[in-house]
Amino acid sequence: MVAKCLLSLGQSFRRAAWLLAVLLVSWSAHGATPLKVGYSDWPGWVAWQVAIEKGWFKDAGVEVTFEWFDYSASLEAFAAGKLDGVLMTNGDALVMGSGGAKSVMVLITDYSNGNDIIIAKPGIKSVADLKGKKVAVEQGLVEHLLLTNALKKAGLKDSDVVLVNGKTNEMPQILAGQDIAAVGAWQPIAGEALKAVPGAKAIYTSADEPGLIYDVLAVTPASAKARRADWLKLVGVWDKVVAYIKDPATQADAVKIMAARSGVKPEDYLPFLKGTYLVSLAEAKTIYAPGDGFKSLYGSTKIVNEFNVANKVYAAPEPIEKYFDPSFVVKP
């Protein structure tokens, strides 16, 4: 009788152990919690919508939730610790980090190739014509950098214009409704600004300086370390996204998906896509290589760092080498 009870007890322990093992394996397979990534209305980031709708993250074995924001709001959510990662520019990663929201750039998604635009009212024919006039940008962020670069090439500096601070998503109204000669905005907001004022035109774009604005997936250092395997899987999906968008056979479907997310017609969205150069993982390896100038993420970020200090966005240079982790793309 005792032996029978002991046998029954042993079987119960084995069943309990087996059940615990199944639960642990199941928990491990599904991950603790999905990665949370903030994205906003920029073609290089809306591109992820293709992977979302095609179910490619599930195929890759990674649980991830993409949360849609206005750009500034996505940065605020990241700074508040509500996101594991956010899609932003390399320069804005430094701005965020200077305020305490540190990050590492694990993936280069694209660089702006015409979608960031300085838009002028009729009568302004060139950047040089902006001297002494009011220009609205979101000061300290990427369009301010674009404007500074444009002014420099025209032999001017920021102090030669009257800078007016404004939210990027409000630039169409600002250009139409205030005593403003020009504004800086990215697509599709730039397109709205062009339509808001008859005769308005682009007088300078990011295509005039490729590499001035790199767009990246930046994640918290803690998440990059603790969830490295998951981030590697997510990064691995990117090449599939780029290939699907660039392939003439599938581009129309990709544009339809992206346009729907942005709330515009596919035929209107295609030009926005053409102003963004999507970077494959192979190309990212080259861009991650240390160097000077805009062809290198390091060189471009160094220039942005100097711009931020000069414009008192933050007081002292950020240690930019701590913001890069090319190991997610450049395998040893």
VOGU-3710 file (C-alpha; in Angstrom, 3 decimals, decimal comma):
1> mvakcllslg> 0,000/0,000/0,000  2,833/2,372/0,937  4,656/1,474/-2,250  1,520/2,131/-4,269  1,070/5,547/-2,633  4,712/6,404/-3,254  4,359/5,351/-6,885  1,226/7,500/-7,274  2,983/10,424/-5,607  5,974/10,028/-7,910
11> qsfrraawll> 3,723/10,005/-10,963  2,007/13,176/-9,722  5,377/14,900/-9,335  6,378/13,808/-12,841  3,101/15,091/-14,297  3,564/18,398/-12,471  7,149/18,675/-13,677  6,073/17,878/-17,225  3,314/20,500/-17,092  5,756/23,116/-15,750
21> avllvswsah> 8,216/22,294/-18,530  5,487/22,708/-21,171  4,486/26,058/-19,708  8,088/27,262/-19,632  8,683/26,216/-23,240  5,444/27,899/-24,308  6,352/31,106/-22,443  9,835/31,097/-23,997  8,431/30,535/-27,506  6,043/33,465/-27,265
31> gatplkvgys> 8,449/35,809/-25,468  7,874/37,746/-22,281  6,152/40,696/-23,961  6,083/41,980/-27,549  8,672/44,560/-28,495  7,064/48,003/-28,736  8,205/50,219/-31,605  6,970/53,755/-32,307  6,651/54,796/-35,959  5,250/57,807/-37,763
41> dwpgwvawqv> 4,421/59,244/-41,166  7,682/58,981/-43,083  8,055/56,613/-46,078  11,115/54,869/-44,655  9,136/54,058/-41,502  5,725/53,461/-43,062  7,586/50,792/-45,054  7,287/48,558/-41,978  3,527/48,484/-42,610  4,225/46,011/-45,406
51> aiekgwfkda> 5,797/43,570/-42,953  2,990/44,144/-40,463  0,243/43,334/-42,952  2,102/40,440/-44,575  2,720/38,750/-41,224  6,480/38,647/-41,725  7,329/39,250/-38,068  5,375/36,149/-37,079  7,207/34,230/-39,803  10,504/35,463/-38,333
61> gvevtfewfd> 9,477/34,324/-34,849  9,394/37,734/-33,200  6,510/39,339/-31,334  6,380/43,075/-32,001  3,791/45,828/-31,770  4,186/48,931/-33,941  2,447/51,974/-32,419  1,475/54,914/-34,669  2,256/58,493/-33,582  2,850/61,992/-34,821
71> ysasleafaa> 6,647/62,198/-34,947  7,195/64,449/-31,928  4,770/62,342/-29,887  6,727/59,181/-30,719  9,890/60,766/-29,315  8,020/61,804/-26,180  6,688/58,260/-25,713  10,196/56,847/-26,099  11,583/59,362/-23,593  8,816/58,374/-21,157
81> gkldgvlmtn> 9,871/54,719/-21,334  6,681/53,601/-23,103  8,546/52,159/-26,104  11,438/49,750/-26,577  12,415/51,371/-29,839  11,482/54,284/-32,063  12,064/55,240/-35,678  13,761/58,630/-35,837  16,620/60,524/-37,446  20,207/60,064/-36,324
91> gdalvmgsgg> 20,334/63,684/-35,207  17,197/63,438/-33,125  18,655/60,380/-31,385  21,359/62,701/-30,038  18,787/65,290/-28,950  16,823/62,615/-27,110  19,957/61,207/-25,519  21,100/64,596/-24,285  17,892/64,782/-22,290  18,388/61,339/-20,768
101> aksvmvlitd> 16,580/59,095/-23,265  19,631/57,189/-24,466  19,438/54,855/-27,435  21,520/52,798/-29,815  20,977/52,805/-33,581  20,621/49,153/-34,558  19,389/49,658/-38,134  19,631/52,308/-40,856  16,286/52,276/-42,644  16,897/54,991/-45,237
111> ysngndiiia> 18,237/58,402/-45,997  16,178/61,304/-47,196  16,665/61,868/-50,914  14,343/64,772/-51,610  11,482/64,317/-49,152  12,746/66,934/-46,683  11,995/70,285/-48,258  12,377/74,003/-47,724  9,204/75,428/-49,283  8,931/79,077/-50,205
121> kpgiksvadl> 6,033/81,358/-51,046  5,754/82,935/-54,504  8,359/85,607/-55,056  11,125/83,648/-53,302  13,167/82,113/-56,084  16,155/80,751/-54,151  17,563/80,235/-50,677  19,513/83,488/-51,041  16,174/85,350/-51,274  15,378/84,305/-47,690
131> kgkkvaveqg> 17,834/86,812/-46,218  16,075/88,990/-43,662  12,804/87,057/-43,950  10,891/84,764/-41,577  11,400/81,027/-41,972  9,513/78,488/-39,875  11,049/75,177/-38,820  10,827/72,916/-35,798  13,933/74,361/-34,192  16,640/71,942/-33,160
141> lvehllltna> 15,198/69,110/-35,220  15,924/67,823/-38,679  14,366/70,546/-40,863  16,344/73,160/-38,956  19,500/71,255/-39,911  18,325/71,149/-43,535  17,761/74,901/-43,496  21,178/75,575/-41,956  22,818/73,456/-44,669  20,871/75,296/-47,364
151> lkkaglkdsd> 21,808/78,705/-45,979  25,471/77,713/-45,723  25,545/76,673/-49,376  23,982/80,038/-50,259  26,640/81,905/-48,282  24,289/82,678/-45,393  23,801/81,550/-41,807  20,876/81,125/-39,436  21,218/84,675/-38,146  20,612/85,993/-41,675
161> vvlvngktne> 16,969/84,883/-41,427  14,332/85,273/-38,725  13,723/81,787/-37,365  10,175/80,984/-36,274  9,606/77,824/-34,262  6,660/75,579/-35,115  5,534/71,940/-35,146  6,318/70,192/-38,416  2,772/68,856/-38,824  1,467/72,456/-38,601
171> mpqilagqdi> 3,678/73,856/-41,382  0,953/73,915/-44,086  -1,179/76,192/-41,906  1,827/78,262/-40,852  2,893/78,878/-44,455  -0,658/79,793/-45,482  -1,715/81,827/-42,507  1,253/83,824/-41,227  3,814/86,355/-42,413  6,237/83,574/-43,275
181> aavgawqpia> 8,432/83,445/-46,370  9,254/79,744/-46,151  8,869/76,620/-44,040  10,702/73,338/-43,626  8,790/70,049/-43,641  9,030/66,443/-44,748  6,680/64,438/-46,921  3,755/64,004/-46,897  3,391/67,192/-44,806  5,618/69,048/-47,284
191> gealkavpga> 3,197/68,150/-50,073  0,329/69,581/-48,039  2,299/72,805/-47,542  2,934/73,081/-51,274  -0,799/72,775/-51,907  -1,734/75,212/-49,123  -0,246/78,218/-50,930  -0,750/78,484/-54,712  2,587/79,058/-56,385  4,668/77,801/-53,449
201> kaiytsadep> 7,699/75,782/-54,498  10,633/73,790/-53,199  13,831/75,829/-53,151  16,038/73,242/-51,393  15,640/69,542/-50,599  17,538/66,717/-48,958  18,451/65,476/-52,447  20,852/68,421/-52,542  22,843/66,771/-49,708  22,338/62,960/-49,593
211> gliydvlavt> 23,281/61,581/-46,191  22,467/64,781/-44,338  19,486/62,986/-42,815  19,733/59,288/-41,978  16,712/57,541/-40,551  17,257/54,764/-38,055  15,658/52,287/-35,717  16,945/53,304/-32,291  16,306/51,150/-29,223  17,007/51,486/-25,529
221> pasakarrad> 20,438/50,130/-24,565  18,776/47,843/-22,011  16,427/46,336/-24,604  19,210/45,988/-27,180  21,088/43,848/-24,671  18,267/41,893/-23,044  16,252/41,261/-26,224  19,117/41,028/-28,697  17,816/37,824/-30,307  14,421/39,427/-30,935
231> wlklvgvwdk> 15,891/42,622/-32,367  18,113/40,562/-34,679  15,004/38,812/-36,016  13,234/42,129/-36,524  16,224/43,661/-38,307  16,366/40,575/-40,507  12,875/41,314/-41,818  14,001/44,686/-43,186  15,649/43,296/-46,325  12,396/41,520/-47,202
241> vvayikdpat> 10,553/44,841/-46,861  13,074/46,723/-49,023  13,018/44,036/-51,720  9,210/43,969/-51,847  8,976/47,748/-52,181  11,704/48,050/-54,812  10,629/45,075/-56,952  8,571/46,376/-59,911  6,406/43,259/-59,657  5,311/44,004/-56,085
251> qadavkimaa> 5,853/47,752/-55,716  2,250/48,668/-56,544  0,976/46,441/-53,728  3,552/47,912/-51,329  2,611/51,475/-52,245  -1,082/50,659/-51,760  -0,357/49,402/-48,225  1,833/52,380/-47,344  -0,560/54,941/-48,819  -3,451/53,510/-46,812
261> rsgvkpedyl> -1,475/53,867/-43,595  -0,721/57,529/-44,433  -4,272/58,249/-45,589  -3,455/59,261/-49,165  -4,062/57,812/-52,615  -1,422/55,379/-53,956  -0,750/57,605/-56,964  -0,048/60,508/-54,619  2,179/58,405/-52,372  4,570/57,087/-55,032
271> pflkgtylvs> 6,473/60,407/-55,378  7,040/60,407/-51,593  8,583/56,955/-51,875  10,898/58,119/-54,639  12,227/60,863/-52,345  13,366/58,261/-49,814  16,290/55,936/-50,449  15,607/52,661/-48,642  18,871/51,136/-47,429  19,392/47,378/-47,663
281> laeaktiyap> 21,344/45,560/-44,953  24,282/45,147/-47,343  24,348/48,895/-48,025  23,995/49,619/-44,310  27,268/47,787/-43,648  29,098/50,353/-45,779  27,279/53,322/-44,245  28,077/52,061/-40,729  31,815/52,179/-41,514  33,507/55,029/-39,584
291> gdgfkslygs> 34,383/58,009/-41,742  33,950/61,732/-42,284  31,233/63,372/-44,335  27,691/62,417/-45,218  28,381/58,985/-46,742  29,064/57,616/-43,277  26,517/57,443/-40,455  29,377/58,346/-38,119  30,401/61,352/-40,212  26,838/62,588/-40,648
301> tkivnefnva> 26,089/62,191/-36,941  29,285/64,064/-36,047  28,120/66,987/-38,194  24,688/66,910/-36,550  26,329/66,820/-33,124  28,263/69,988/-33,926  25,087/71,628/-35,270  23,189/70,815/-32,082  25,867/72,300/-29,836  26,226/75,399/-32,006
311> nkvyaapepi> 22,460/75,961/-31,853  22,346/75,317/-28,096  20,094/72,291/-28,512  22,333/70,853/-25,795  25,379/72,296/-24,093  28,191/69,806/-24,737  28,872/67,316/-27,548  27,291/63,900/-27,138  29,614/60,841/-27,182  28,327/59,677/-30,559
321> ekyfdpsfvv> 30,237/56,369/-30,557  27,895/55,154/-27,801  24,874/55,630/-30,070  25,937/53,037/-32,652  25,640/49,266/-32,530  26,453/48,009/-36,020  26,642/44,413/-34,755  22,951/43,958/-35,575  23,820/44,487/-39,247  27,559/43,898/-39,540
331> kp> 28,100/40,328/-38,417  31,596/39,452/-37,081
//
